[in-house]
Amino acid sequence: MVNAAANSPAGATVPYFNKIKIRPERRQLPESHPDQDGGELLNKPAPVFELKGLDSKIYSLRALKGKIVVLNFWFISCKPCVNEMPVLNSIKDSQDQAKVVFLALSLDNKDAIYTFLQNHEFNYTILPSAAQVHKKYNLNAYPTSIVINARGIVSFVQIGGPDIGKNLSAAINAALKSPN
Protein backbone atom coordinates (compact mmCIF):
# COMPACT_ATOMS: atom_id res chain seq x y z
CA MET A 1 0.00 0.00 0.00
CA VAL A 2 1.27 3.46 -0.82
CA ASN A 3 0.37 6.87 0.49
CA ALA A 4 -0.63 8.97 -2.51
CA ALA A 5 0.94 12.24 -1.37
CA ALA A 6 4.36 10.70 -0.90
CA ASN A 7 4.40 8.96 -4.28
CA SER A 8 2.20 10.96 -6.63
CA PRO A 9 3.37 11.10 -10.23
CA ALA A 10 4.81 14.27 -11.61
CA GLY A 11 2.09 16.59 -12.82
CA ALA A 12 -0.75 14.77 -11.05
CA THR A 13 -3.03 16.75 -8.80
CA VAL A 14 -3.35 14.68 -5.67
CA PRO A 15 -4.61 16.18 -2.41
CA TYR A 16 -2.66 15.59 0.76
CA PHE A 17 -3.68 12.40 2.52
CA ASN A 18 -2.84 11.18 5.97
CA LYS A 19 -0.86 7.98 6.09
CA ILE A 20 -2.99 4.92 6.65
CA LYS A 21 -1.70 1.81 8.31
CA ILE A 22 -3.53 -1.30 7.21
CA ARG A 23 -3.32 -4.05 9.76
CA PRO A 24 -3.86 -7.54 8.33
CA GLU A 25 -7.20 -7.89 10.08
CA ARG A 26 -8.40 -4.66 8.41
CA ARG A 27 -7.61 -5.77 4.87
CA GLN A 28 -10.77 -5.71 2.78
CA LEU A 29 -12.07 -9.19 2.04
CA PRO A 30 -15.05 -10.12 -0.14
CA GLU A 31 -17.29 -10.39 2.92
CA SER A 32 -16.48 -6.87 4.06
CA HIS A 33 -17.73 -4.82 6.94
CA PRO A 34 -18.72 -1.13 6.73
CA ASP A 35 -16.24 -0.07 9.41
CA GLN A 36 -13.26 -1.31 7.39
CA ASP A 37 -11.26 0.79 4.95
CA GLY A 38 -13.29 1.33 1.80
CA GLY A 39 -16.46 0.39 3.67
CA GLU A 40 -18.16 3.69 2.86
CA LEU A 41 -18.41 2.50 -0.77
CA LEU A 42 -19.63 -1.02 -0.09
CA ASN A 43 -23.20 -1.94 -0.98
CA LYS A 44 -23.80 1.53 -2.42
CA PRO A 45 -24.12 2.66 -6.03
CA ALA A 46 -20.71 3.16 -7.60
CA PRO A 47 -19.90 6.79 -8.35
CA VAL A 48 -20.39 7.24 -12.10
CA PHE A 49 -17.68 8.49 -14.42
CA GLU A 50 -16.83 8.88 -18.07
CA LEU A 51 -13.20 8.83 -19.23
CA LYS A 52 -11.24 8.41 -22.43
CA GLY A 53 -9.00 5.35 -22.55
CA LEU A 54 -5.56 5.00 -24.11
CA ASP A 55 -7.42 3.49 -27.07
CA SER A 56 -9.28 6.84 -27.49
CA LYS A 57 -12.64 5.21 -26.69
CA ILE A 58 -14.93 6.74 -24.09
CA TYR A 59 -15.65 4.50 -21.09
CA SER A 60 -18.76 5.28 -19.09
CA LEU A 61 -19.78 3.40 -15.98
CA ARG A 62 -23.45 3.94 -16.90
CA ALA A 63 -22.87 2.24 -20.27
CA LEU A 64 -21.35 -0.78 -18.50
CA LYS A 65 -24.38 -1.45 -16.28
CA GLY A 66 -25.34 -5.11 -16.57
CA LYS A 67 -21.69 -6.21 -16.58
CA ILE A 68 -19.31 -6.85 -13.72
CA VAL A 69 -16.80 -3.98 -13.64
CA VAL A 70 -13.41 -4.35 -11.97
CA LEU A 71 -11.61 -1.09 -11.25
CA ASN A 72 -7.95 -0.78 -10.32
CA PHE A 73 -6.78 2.62 -9.10
CA TRP A 74 -3.03 3.10 -9.49
CA PHE A 75 -0.14 5.27 -10.65
CA ILE A 76 3.25 4.60 -12.22
CA SER A 77 5.53 5.37 -9.26
CA CYS A 78 3.47 3.21 -6.88
CA LYS A 79 5.65 0.12 -6.43
CA PRO A 80 2.87 -2.04 -4.90
CA CYS A 81 0.65 -1.07 -7.87
CA VAL A 82 3.29 -2.23 -10.33
CA ASN A 83 4.06 -5.37 -8.32
CA GLU A 84 0.46 -6.61 -8.42
CA MET A 85 0.04 -6.16 -12.20
CA PRO A 86 1.05 -9.73 -13.16
CA VAL A 87 -1.58 -11.08 -10.74
CA LEU A 88 -4.21 -8.69 -12.10
CA ASN A 89 -3.32 -9.68 -15.67
CA SER A 90 -3.77 -13.34 -14.74
CA ILE A 91 -7.20 -12.66 -13.20
CA LYS A 92 -8.29 -10.75 -16.29
CA ASP A 93 -7.14 -13.57 -18.58
CA SER A 94 -9.16 -16.10 -16.56
CA GLN A 95 -12.48 -14.24 -16.88
CA ASP A 96 -15.10 -14.05 -19.62
CA GLN A 97 -14.48 -10.63 -21.21
CA ALA A 98 -18.12 -10.49 -22.36
CA LYS A 99 -19.27 -10.50 -18.72
CA VAL A 100 -16.43 -8.77 -16.85
CA VAL A 101 -14.80 -5.44 -17.78
CA PHE A 102 -11.39 -4.52 -16.33
CA LEU A 103 -10.51 -0.81 -16.10
CA ALA A 104 -7.29 0.66 -14.68
CA LEU A 105 -7.73 4.29 -13.65
CA SER A 106 -4.35 5.99 -13.44
CA LEU A 107 -3.34 9.35 -12.03
CA ASP A 108 -0.71 9.58 -14.79
CA ASN A 109 -1.14 11.20 -18.20
CA LYS A 110 -1.21 9.14 -21.37
CA ASP A 111 2.36 9.97 -22.45
CA ALA A 112 3.77 8.81 -19.11
CA ILE A 113 1.69 5.62 -19.32
CA TYR A 114 2.85 4.87 -22.87
CA THR A 115 6.46 5.17 -21.67
CA PHE A 116 5.70 2.96 -18.64
CA LEU A 117 4.06 0.28 -20.83
CA GLN A 118 7.26 -0.10 -22.87
CA ASN A 119 8.74 -1.93 -19.87
CA HIS A 120 5.66 -3.22 -18.03
CA GLU A 121 2.67 -5.29 -19.08
CA PHE A 122 -0.76 -4.24 -17.81
CA ASN A 123 -3.64 -5.79 -19.73
CA TYR A 124 -6.52 -3.85 -18.22
CA THR A 125 -8.11 -1.11 -20.31
CA ILE A 126 -6.15 1.89 -19.06
CA LEU A 127 -7.85 5.22 -18.41
CA PRO A 128 -5.22 7.96 -17.92
CA SER A 129 -5.55 11.25 -16.05
CA ALA A 130 -8.29 9.90 -13.79
CA ALA A 131 -7.62 12.07 -10.71
CA GLN A 132 -11.22 13.31 -10.62
CA VAL A 133 -12.53 9.74 -10.45
CA HIS A 134 -10.01 8.85 -7.73
CA LYS A 135 -11.45 11.82 -5.80
CA LYS A 136 -15.07 10.69 -6.41
CA TYR A 137 -14.18 7.32 -4.90
CA ASN A 138 -12.53 9.08 -1.95
CA LEU A 139 -9.29 7.12 -2.33
CA ASN A 140 -6.38 7.69 -0.01
CA ALA A 141 -4.17 4.63 -0.52
CA TYR A 142 -2.95 2.66 -3.52
CA PRO A 143 -3.38 0.27 -5.16
CA THR A 144 -7.13 -0.04 -4.66
CA SER A 145 -9.27 -2.65 -6.43
CA ILE A 146 -13.06 -2.40 -6.58
CA VAL A 147 -15.70 -4.76 -7.98
CA ILE A 148 -19.00 -3.31 -9.14
CA ASN A 149 -21.81 -5.81 -9.66
CA ALA A 150 -24.18 -5.90 -12.64
CA ARG A 151 -26.64 -3.60 -10.83
CA GLY A 152 -23.94 -0.92 -10.43
CA ILE A 153 -23.40 -1.56 -6.71
CA VAL A 154 -19.91 -1.74 -5.16
CA SER A 155 -19.56 -5.29 -3.85
CA PHE A 156 -15.81 -5.40 -3.04
CA VAL A 157 -13.02 -3.01 -2.08
CA GLN A 158 -9.44 -3.93 -1.28
CA ILE A 159 -6.60 -1.57 -0.59
CA GLY A 160 -3.32 -3.30 -1.42
CA GLY A 161 -2.55 -6.59 0.22
CA PRO A 162 -0.79 -9.82 -0.62
CA ASP A 163 -4.04 -11.75 -1.13
CA ILE A 164 -5.33 -9.62 -4.00
CA GLY A 165 -5.37 -12.56 -6.42
CA LYS A 166 -7.47 -14.80 -4.19
CA ASN A 167 -9.74 -12.04 -2.85
CA LEU A 168 -10.39 -10.31 -6.18
CA SER A 169 -11.09 -13.61 -7.96
CA ALA A 170 -13.54 -14.60 -5.21
CA ALA A 171 -15.28 -11.22 -5.40
CA ILE A 172 -15.64 -11.41 -9.20
CA ASN A 173 -17.01 -14.96 -9.00
CA ALA A 174 -19.48 -13.93 -6.27
CA ALA A 175 -20.66 -10.99 -8.41
CA LEU A 176 -21.09 -13.27 -11.42
CA LYS A 177 -23.28 -15.62 -9.36
CA SER A 178 -25.49 -12.93 -7.82
CA PRO A 179 -28.78 -12.12 -9.54
CA ASN A 180 -28.97 -8.99 -11.70
C-alpha positions in Angstrom: 0.0 0.0 0.0 1.3 3.5 -0.8 0.4 6.9 0.5 -0.6 9.0 -2.5 0.9 12.2 -1.4 4.4 10.7 -0.9 4.4 9.0 -4.3 2.2 11.0 -6.6 3.4 11.1 -10.2 4.8 14.3 -11.6 2.1 16.6 -12.8 -0.7 14.8 -11.0 -3.0 16.7 -8.8 -3.3 14.7 -5.7 -4.6 16.2 -2.4 -2.7 15.6 0.8 -3.7 12.4 2.5 -2.8 11.2 6.0 -0.9 8.0 6.1 -3.0 4.9 6.6 -1.7 1.8 8.3 -3.5 -1.3 7.2 -3.3 -4.0 9.8 -3.9 -7.5 8.3 -7.2 -7.9 10.1 -8.4 -4.7 8.4 -7.6 -5.8 4.9 -10.8 -5.7 2.8 -12.1 -9.2 2.0 -15.0 -10.1 -0.1 -17.3 -10.4 2.9 -16.5 -6.9 4.1 -17.7 -4.8 6.9 -18.7 -1.1 6.7 -16.2 -0.1 9.4 -13.3 -1.3 7.4 -11.3 0.8 5.0 -13.3 1.3 1.8 -16.5 0.4 3.7 -18.2 3.7 2.9 -18.4 2.5 -0.8 -19.6 -1.0 -0.1 -23.2 -1.9 -1.0 -23.8 1.5 -2.4 -24.1 2.7 -6.0 -20.7 3.2 -7.6 -19.9 6.8 -8.4 -20.4 7.2 -12.1 -17.7 8.5 -14.4 -16.8 8.9 -18.1 -13.2 8.8 -19.2 -11.2 8.4 -22.4 -9.0 5.3 -22.6 -5.6 5.0 -24.1 -7.4 3.5 -27.1 -9.3 6.8 -27.5 -12.6 5.2 -26.7 -14.9 6.7 -24.1 -15.6 4.5 -21.1 -18.8 5.3 -19.1 -19.8 3.4 -16.0 -23.4 3.9 -16.9 -22.9 2.2 -20.3 -21.4 -0.8 -18.5 -24.4 -1.5 -16.3 -25.3 -5.1 -16.6 -21.7 -6.2 -16.6 -19.3 -6.8 -13.7 -16.8 -4.0 -13.6 -13.4 -4.3 -12.0 -11.6 -1.1 -11.2 -8.0 -0.8 -10.3 -6.8 2.6 -9.1 -3.0 3.1 -9.5 -0.1 5.3 -10.6 3.3 4.6 -12.2 5.5 5.4 -9.3 3.5 3.2 -6.9 5.6 0.1 -6.4 2.9 -2.0 -4.9 0.7 -1.1 -7.9 3.3 -2.2 -10.3 4.1 -5.4 -8.3 0.5 -6.6 -8.4 0.0 -6.2 -12.2 1.0 -9.7 -13.2 -1.6 -11.1 -10.7 -4.2 -8.7 -12.1 -3.3 -9.7 -15.7 -3.8 -13.3 -14.7 -7.2 -12.7 -13.2 -8.3 -10.8 -16.3 -7.1 -13.6 -18.6 -9.2 -16.1 -16.6 -12.5 -14.2 -16.9 -15.1 -14.1 -19.6 -14.5 -10.6 -21.2 -18.1 -10.5 -22.4 -19.3 -10.5 -18.7 -16.4 -8.8 -16.9 -14.8 -5.4 -17.8 -11.4 -4.5 -16.3 -10.5 -0.8 -16.1 -7.3 0.7 -14.7 -7.7 4.3 -13.6 -4.4 6.0 -13.4 -3.3 9.3 -12.0 -0.7 9.6 -14.8 -1.1 11.2 -18.2 -1.2 9.1 -21.4 2.4 10.0 -22.4 3.8 8.8 -19.1 1.7 5.6 -19.3 2.9 4.9 -22.9 6.5 5.2 -21.7 5.7 3.0 -18.6 4.1 0.3 -20.8 7.3 -0.1 -22.9 8.7 -1.9 -19.9 5.7 -3.2 -18.0 2.7 -5.3 -19.1 -0.8 -4.2 -17.8 -3.6 -5.8 -19.7 -6.5 -3.8 -18.2 -8.1 -1.1 -20.3 -6.1 1.9 -19.1 -7.9 5.2 -18.4 -5.2 8.0 -17.9 -5.5 11.3 -16.0 -8.3 9.9 -13.8 -7.6 12.1 -10.7 -11.2 13.3 -10.6 -12.5 9.7 -10.4 -10.0 8.9 -7.7 -11.4 11.8 -5.8 -15.1 10.7 -6.4 -14.2 7.3 -4.9 -12.5 9.1 -1.9 -9.3 7.1 -2.3 -6.4 7.7 0.0 -4.2 4.6 -0.5 -2.9 2.7 -3.5 -3.4 0.3 -5.2 -7.1 0.0 -4.7 -9.3 -2.6 -6.4 -13.1 -2.4 -6.6 -15.7 -4.8 -8.0 -19.0 -3.3 -9.1 -21.8 -5.8 -9.7 -24.2 -5.9 -12.6 -26.6 -3.6 -10.8 -23.9 -0.9 -10.4 -23.4 -1.6 -6.7 -19.9 -1.7 -5.2 -19.6 -5.3 -3.9 -15.8 -5.4 -3.0 -13.0 -3.0 -2.1 -9.4 -3.9 -1.3 -6.6 -1.6 -0.6 -3.3 -3.3 -1.4 -2.6 -6.6 0.2 -0.8 -9.8 -0.6 -4.0 -11.7 -1.1 -5.3 -9.6 -4.0 -5.4 -12.6 -6.4 -7.5 -14.8 -4.2 -9.7 -12.0 -2.9 -10.4 -10.3 -6.2 -11.1 -13.6 -8.0 -13.5 -14.6 -5.2 -15.3 -11.2 -5.4 -15.6 -11.4 -9.2 -17.0 -15.0 -9.0 -19.5 -13.9 -6.3 -20.7 -11.0 -8.4 -21.1 -13.3 -11.4 -23.3 -15.6 -9.4 -25.5 -12.9 -7.8 -28.8 -12.1 -9.5 -29.0 -9.0 -11.7 
